[in-house]
Amino acid sequence: MTENNILSLEDKLTSAEGVARLGILMDLAKGYLHTYPAKTVIYAEESVDLSKHLNDYETHAEALRYMGNGSVLQGELAAAINHFSASLKIEYSLDNKAGISKCFNNIAVVYSQMGNNHKALNNYLKALNLFEELENIKGIAACISNIGIIYKDFGEYDKASEYYKKSLRIAEKSNNDYGIAAANNNIGEICSAEKKYDKAIEYFTISKEISTKINNNEITVSATNNLGLNYMLKEQYNVSLGHFHNAFRLCDEADQK
């Protein structure tokens, strides 16, 4: 949403009432989320109050999630858990499985950021079950990848690899180059942790090639740096140094943009 669109909505908000006002408030909560999350929370909070007054409980639950997301982006993680949990309660009362799955996923993300991987995993698995039931491919792929990350943190490399490979299959089936690049990089990290350096290099090379093609600098830098690390572990120091230099150059170029 452009700045002009947001300013136009705020102008309309001054005279809007009822359902029309609620719609504008929700649009503003969404529009400010990644630029000014404090405003997202303000507009979402008014949406919570107004939607309750209008008996619009679907919007009420969604507004609570916006409050949660805005809180996450401000580092207010305990508040975010409260908002997402409140939204979850309403979604259960509405028997809205799509909303329930989003809440479980949101709660899982917050617990992961808090370092509570056991609670994060529990909520990711609940979200995954619902995403699969709803055939939400995007949700399934994200959940599976995040579950893989948690198992990696637990040191359960076989389970992590299992989920990363599931993520790769989904990404390949949907021709999702970003997902393919990310999954290959993740699987490579597991191979590296298991000291399977040649196999790791194969995965990192694929990740680097695809992420370069789609201009995803973050994954390209990670895969390139991982190549450097694995060649270093193989004691091929000249090759390793070349990859480290390339990773540094990519970071430097990104900083200059």
NUVEXMI-617170 format. One record per residue (C-alpha): x, y, z; residue in one letter; residue number from 1; chain. Coordinates in steps of 0.05 Angstrom, whole numbers. Example, Ala and Ser with C-alpha at 12.3 -4.5 7.8 and 13.67 -1.06 7.14 Angstrom:
BEGIN
+--------+--------+--------+------+------+-------+
!      X !      Y !      Z ! resn ! resi ! chain !
+--------+--------+--------+------+------+-------+
!    246 !    -90 !    156 !    a !    1 !     A !
!    273 !    -21 !    143 !    s !    2 !     A !
+--------+--------+--------+------+------+-------+
END
This chain:
BEGIN
+--------+--------+--------+------+------+-------+
!      X !      Y !      Z ! resn ! resi ! chain !
+--------+--------+--------+------+------+-------+
!      0 !      0 !      0 !    m !    1 !     A !
!     28 !     68 !    -21 !    t !    2 !     A !
!     36 !    127 !     26 !    e !    3 !     A !
!    -16 !    165 !    -15 !    n !    4 !     A !
!    -66 !    107 !     -5 !    n !    5 !     A !
!    -54 !    108 !     70 !    i !    6 !     A !
!    -63 !    184 !     74 !    l !    7 !     A !
!   -127 !    178 !     34 !    s !    8 !     A !
!   -154 !    125 !     81 !    l !    9 !     A !
!   -136 !    166 !    142 !    e !   10 !     A !
!   -173 !    225 !    112 !    d !   11 !     A !
!   -235 !    182 !    100 !    k !   12 !     A !
!   -231 !    154 !    170 !    l !   13 !     A !
!   -247 !    222 !    201 !    t !   14 !     A !
!   -320 !    217 !    178 !    s !   15 !     A !
!   -330 !    142 !    170 !    a !   16 !     A !
!   -376 !    103 !    217 !    e !   17 !     A !
!   -397 !     32 !    229 !    g !   18 !     A !
!   -379 !    -22 !    179 !    v !   19 !     A !
!   -345 !     29 !    133 !    a !   20 !     A !
!   -301 !     53 !    189 !    r !   21 !     A !
!   -283 !    -18 !    209 !    l !   22 !     A !
!   -260 !    -33 !    138 !    g !   23 !     A !
!   -216 !     29 !    136 !    i !   24 !     A !
!   -186 !     13 !    204 !    l !   25 !     A !
!   -168 !    -57 !    182 !    m !   26 !     A !
!   -137 !    -32 !    117 !    d !   27 !     A !
!    -95 !     18 !    156 !    l !   28 !     A !
!    -73 !    -36 !    206 !    a !   29 !     A !
!    -50 !    -78 !    147 !    k !   30 !     A !
!    -19 !    -19 !    110 !    g !   31 !     A !
!     25 !      3 !    168 !    y !   32 !     A !
!     48 !    -66 !    191 !    l !   33 !     A !
!    117 !    -67 !    160 !    h !   34 !     A !
!    131 !      8 !    163 !    t !   35 !     A !
!    101 !     32 !    228 !    y !   36 !     A !
!     77 !    -28 !    270 !    p !   37 !     A !
!     59 !     16 !    329 !    a !   38 !     A !
!      5 !     47 !    286 !    k !   39 !     A !
!    -17 !    -22 !    264 !    t !   40 !     A !
!    -30 !    -38 !    338 !    v !   41 !     A !
!    -68 !     27 !    348 !    i !   42 !     A !
!   -114 !     17 !    288 !    y !   43 !     A !
!   -123 !    -57 !    302 !    a !   44 !     A !
!   -141 !    -43 !    374 !    e !   45 !     A !
!   -197 !      4 !    352 !    e !   46 !     A !
!   -218 !    -50 !    302 !    s !   47 !     A !
!   -223 !   -100 !    359 !    v !   48 !     A !
!   -270 !    -54 !    398 !    d !   49 !     A !
!   -312 !    -35 !    338 !    l !   50 !     A !
!   -318 !   -105 !    309 !    s !   51 !     A !
!   -342 !   -130 !    377 !    k !   52 !     A !
!   -394 !    -74 !    379 !    h !   53 !     A !
!   -417 !    -94 !    309 !    l !   54 !     A !
!   -418 !   -168 !    327 !    n !   55 !     A !
!   -368 !   -181 !    271 !    d !   56 !     A !
!   -327 !   -236 !    304 !    y !   57 !     A !
!   -289 !   -257 !    242 !    e !   58 !     A !
!   -259 !   -187 !    236 !    t !   59 !     A !
!   -251 !   -185 !    312 !    h !   60 !     A !
!   -206 !   -247 !    309 !    a !   61 !     A !
!   -167 !   -219 !    249 !    e !   62 !     A !
!   -157 !   -152 !    284 !    a !   63 !     A !
!   -128 !   -188 !    345 !    l !   64 !     A !
!    -78 !   -222 !    298 !    r !   65 !     A !
!    -58 !   -154 !    271 !    y !   66 !     A !
!    -46 !   -131 !    342 !    m !   67 !     A !
!     -4 !   -193 !    352 !    g !   68 !     A !
!     37 !   -182 !    289 !    n !   69 !     A !
!     47 !   -109 !    305 !    g !   70 !     A !
!     70 !   -128 !    375 !    s !   71 !     A !
!    120 !   -180 !    347 !    v !   72 !     A !
!    151 !   -127 !    302 !    l !   73 !     A !
!    160 !    -82 !    363 !    q !   74 !     A !
!    192 !   -138 !    403 !    g !   75 !     A !
!    133 !   -144 !    451 !    e !   76 !     A !
!    130 !   -219 !    448 !    l !   77 !     A !
!     89 !   -234 !    511 !    a !   78 !     A !
!     36 !   -185 !    487 !    a !   79 !     A !
!     36 !   -218 !    419 !    a !   80 !     A !
!     23 !   -287 !    450 !    i !   81 !     A !
!    -37 !   -257 !    488 !    n !   82 !     A !
!    -66 !   -227 !    425 !    h !   83 !     A !
!    -57 !   -290 !    383 !    f !   84 !     A !
!    -86 !   -333 !    439 !    s !   85 !     A !
!   -147 !   -287 !    444 !    a !   86 !     A !
!   -156 !   -293 !    368 !    s !   87 !     A !
!   -149 !   -368 !    372 !    l !   88 !     A !
!   -205 !   -372 !    423 !    k !   89 !     A !
!   -252 !   -334 !    378 !    i !   90 !     A !
!   -233 !   -375 !    316 !    e !   91 !     A !
!   -249 !   -438 !    355 !    y !   92 !     A !
!   -318 !   -410 !    373 !    s !   93 !     A !
!   -329 !   -396 !    298 !    l !   94 !     A !
!   -301 !   -464 !    278 !    d !   95 !     A !
!   -257 !   -427 !    228 !    n !   96 !     A !
!   -202 !   -476 !    213 !    k !   97 !     A !
!   -164 !   -427 !    168 !    a !   98 !     A !
!   -163 !   -376 !    224 !    g !   99 !     A !
!   -144 !   -429 !    276 !    i !  100 !     A !
!    -85 !   -452 !    233 !    s !  101 !     A !
!    -60 !   -380 !    226 !    k !  102 !     A !
!    -63 !   -370 !    301 !    c !  103 !     A !
!    -24 !   -434 !    316 !    f !  104 !     A !
!     28 !   -414 !    265 !    n !  105 !     A !
!     33 !   -343 !    293 !    n !  106 !     A !
!     40 !   -370 !    364 !    i !  107 !     A !
!     94 !   -419 !    341 !    a !  108 !     A !
!    134 !   -363 !    308 !    v !  109 !     A !
!    133 !   -322 !    372 !    v !  110 !     A !
!    153 !   -380 !    417 !    y !  111 !     A !
!    210 !   -394 !    369 !    s !  112 !     A !
!    233 !   -322 !    376 !    q !  113 !     A !
!    229 !   -329 !    451 !    m !  114 !     A !
!    274 !   -390 !    448 !    g !  115 !     A !
!    220 !   -438 !    471 !    n !  116 !     A !
!    228 !   -489 !    416 !    n !  117 !     A !
!    186 !   -543 !    450 !    h !  118 !     A !
!    125 !   -498 !    451 !    k !  119 !     A !
!    141 !   -473 !    382 !    a !  120 !     A !
!    144 !   -544 !    354 !    l !  121 !     A !
!     79 !   -563 !    388 !    n !  122 !     A !
!     42 !   -504 !    355 !    n !  123 !     A !
!     76 !   -514 !    287 !    y !  124 !     A !
!     52 !   -587 !    286 !    l !  125 !     A !
!    -19 !   -565 !    303 !    k !  126 !     A !
!    -16 !   -513 !    248 !    a !  127 !     A !
!     12 !   -563 !    199 !    l !  128 !     A !
!    -44 !   -613 !    211 !    n !  129 !     A !
!    -95 !   -559 !    194 !    l !  130 !     A !
!    -56 !   -532 !    134 !    f !  131 !     A !
!    -54 !   -603 !    106 !    e !  132 !     A !
!   -129 !   -612 !    119 !    e !  133 !     A !
!   -143 !   -546 !     83 !    l !  134 !     A !
!    -92 !   -561 !     28 !    e !  135 !     A !
!    -58 !   -495 !     42 !    n !  136 !     A !
!      7 !   -508 !      4 !    i !  137 !     A !
!     40 !   -442 !     24 !    k !  138 !     A !
!     25 !   -455 !     98 !    g !  139 !     A !
!     48 !   -528 !     93 !    i !  140 !     A !
!    114 !   -508 !     62 !    a !  141 !     A !
!    129 !   -454 !    113 !    a !  142 !     A !
!    110 !   -499 !    172 !    c !  143 !     A !
!    151 !   -557 !    148 !    i !  144 !     A !
!    212 !   -513 !    138 !    s !  145 !     A !
!    205 !   -483 !    208 !    n !  146 !     A !
!    196 !   -552 !    239 !    i !  147 !     A !
!    260 !   -573 !    204 !    g !  148 !     A !
!    297 !   -513 !    235 !    i !  149 !     A !
!    273 !   -533 !    304 !    i !  150 !     A !
!    295 !   -605 !    297 !    y !  151 !     A !
!    363 !   -579 !    272 !    k !  152 !     A !
!    368 !   -536 !    335 !    d !  153 !     A !
!    352 !   -599 !    376 !    f !  154 !     A !
!    409 !   -635 !    341 !    g !  155 !     A !
!    360 !   -685 !    311 !    e !  156 !     A !
!    390 !   -682 !    242 !    y !  157 !     A !
!    351 !   -741 !    212 !    d !  158 !     A !
!    285 !   -709 !    230 !    k !  159 !     A !
!    309 !   -641 !    206 !    a !  160 !     A !
!    331 !   -670 !    140 !    s !  161 !     A !
!    264 !   -707 !    133 !    e !  162 !     A !
!    225 !   -642 !    139 !    y !  163 !     A !
!    273 !   -601 !     96 !    y !  164 !     A !
!    267 !   -653 !     40 !    k !  165 !     A !
!    191 !   -650 !     46 !    k !  166 !     A !
!    197 !   -575 !     38 !    s !  167 !     A !
!    240 !   -584 !    -23 !    l !  168 !     A !
!    190 !   -632 !    -55 !    r !  169 !     A !
!    133 !   -583 !    -44 !    i !  170 !     A !
!    174 !   -525 !    -73 !    a !  171 !     A !
!    194 !   -566 !   -134 !    e !  172 !     A !
!    122 !   -588 !   -146 !    k !  173 !     A !
!     98 !   -515 !   -144 !    s !  174 !     A !
!    157 !   -488 !   -183 !    n !  175 !     A !
!    175 !   -443 !   -124 !    n !  176 !     A !
!    247 !   -423 !   -138 !    d !  177 !     A !
!    254 !   -387 !    -72 !    y !  178 !     A !
!    231 !   -449 !    -34 !    g !  179 !     A !
!    277 !   -493 !    -75 !    i !  180 !     A !
!    337 !   -449 !    -61 !    a !  181 !     A !
!    321 !   -444 !     14 !    a !  182 !     A !
!    309 !   -519 !     21 !    a !  183 !     A !
!    374 !   -537 !    -14 !    n !  184 !     A !
!    412 !   -490 !     31 !    n !  185 !     A !
!    379 !   -520 !     93 !    n !  186 !     A !
!    392 !   -592 !     71 !    i !  187 !     A !
!    464 !   -573 !     57 !    g !  188 !     A !
!    472 !   -547 !    128 !    e !  189 !     A !
!    448 !   -614 !    155 !    i !  190 !     A !
!    497 !   -651 !    111 !    c !  191 !     A !
!    553 !   -605 !    135 !    s !  192 !     A !
!    534 !   -617 !    208 !    a !  193 !     A !
!    539 !   -691 !    194 !    e !  194 !     A !
!    608 !   -680 !    161 !    k !  195 !     A !
!    582 !   -701 !     93 !    k !  196 !     A !
!    619 !   -643 !     61 !    y !  197 !     A !
!    616 !   -665 !    -12 !    d !  198 !     A !
!    541 !   -675 !     -8 !    k !  199 !     A !
!    533 !   -609 !     28 !    a !  200 !     A !
!    572 !   -574 !    -28 !    i !  201 !     A !
!    524 !   -603 !    -80 !    e !  202 !     A !
!    464 !   -574 !    -44 !    y !  203 !     A !
!    496 !   -506 !    -31 !    f !  204 !     A !
!    516 !   -501 !   -105 !    t !  205 !     A !
!    444 !   -513 !   -127 !    i !  206 !     A !
!    420 !   -463 !    -76 !    s !  207 !     A !
!    470 !   -411 !    -99 !    k !  208 !     A !
!    453 !   -420 !   -172 !    e !  209 !     A !
!    377 !   -414 !   -162 !    i !  210 !     A !
!    380 !   -357 !   -112 !    s !  211 !     A !
!    426 !   -319 !   -159 !    t !  212 !     A !
!    377 !   -330 !   -216 !    k !  213 !     A !
!    319 !   -300 !   -176 !    i !  214 !     A !
!    363 !   -244 !   -146 !    n !  215 !     A !
!    353 !   -267 !    -74 !    n !  216 !     A !
!    415 !   -238 !    -43 !    n !  217 !     A !
!    402 !   -266 !     27 !    e !  218 !     A !
!    402 !   -339 !      5 !    i !  219 !     A !
!    458 !   -328 !    -45 !    t !  220 !     A !
!    503 !   -299 !     10 !    v !  221 !     A !
!    486 !   -355 !     58 !    s !  222 !     A !
!    498 !   -410 !      6 !    a !  223 !     A !
!    563 !   -378 !    -18 !    t !  224 !     A !
!    588 !   -371 !     54 !    n !  225 !     A !
!    568 !   -443 !     67 !    n !  226 !     A !
!    608 !   -465 !      6 !    l !  227 !     A !
!    668 !   -428 !     35 !    g !  228 !     A !
!    660 !   -462 !    103 !    l !  229 !     A !
!    654 !   -532 !     73 !    n !  230 !     A !
!    713 !   -525 !     26 !    y !  231 !     A !
!    753 !   -500 !     86 !    m !  232 !     A !
!    732 !   -562 !    125 !    l !  233 !     A !
!    756 !   -603 !     65 !    k !  234 !     A !
!    822 !   -564 !     71 !    e !  235 !     A !
!    814 !   -535 !      2 !    q !  236 !     A !
!    834 !   -466 !     26 !    y !  237 !     A !
!    842 !   -430 !    -40 !    n !  238 !     A !
!    773 !   -450 !    -64 !    v !  239 !     A !
!    745 !   -434 !      5 !    s !  240 !     A !
!    776 !   -364 !      4 !    l !  241 !     A !
!    745 !   -350 !    -64 !    g !  242 !     A !
!    675 !   -365 !    -38 !    h !  243 !     A !
!    687 !   -323 !     25 !    f !  244 !     A !
!    709 !   -264 !    -18 !    h !  245 !     A !
!    647 !   -272 !    -62 !    n !  246 !     A !
!    602 !   -273 !     -1 !    a !  247 !     A !
!    635 !   -211 !     27 !    f !  248 !     A !
!    628 !   -176 !    -41 !    r !  249 !     A !
!    553 !   -193 !    -44 !    l !  250 !     A !
!    543 !   -165 !     26 !    c !  251 !     A !
!    581 !   -102 !      9 !    d !  252 !     A !
!    540 !    -92 !    -55 !    e !  253 !     A !
!    475 !   -101 !    -17 !    a !  254 !     A !
!    496 !    -49 !     35 !    d !  255 !     A !
!    510 !      1 !    -20 !    q !  256 !     A !
!    440 !     -5 !    -51 !    k !  257 !     A !
+--------+--------+--------+------+------+-------+
END
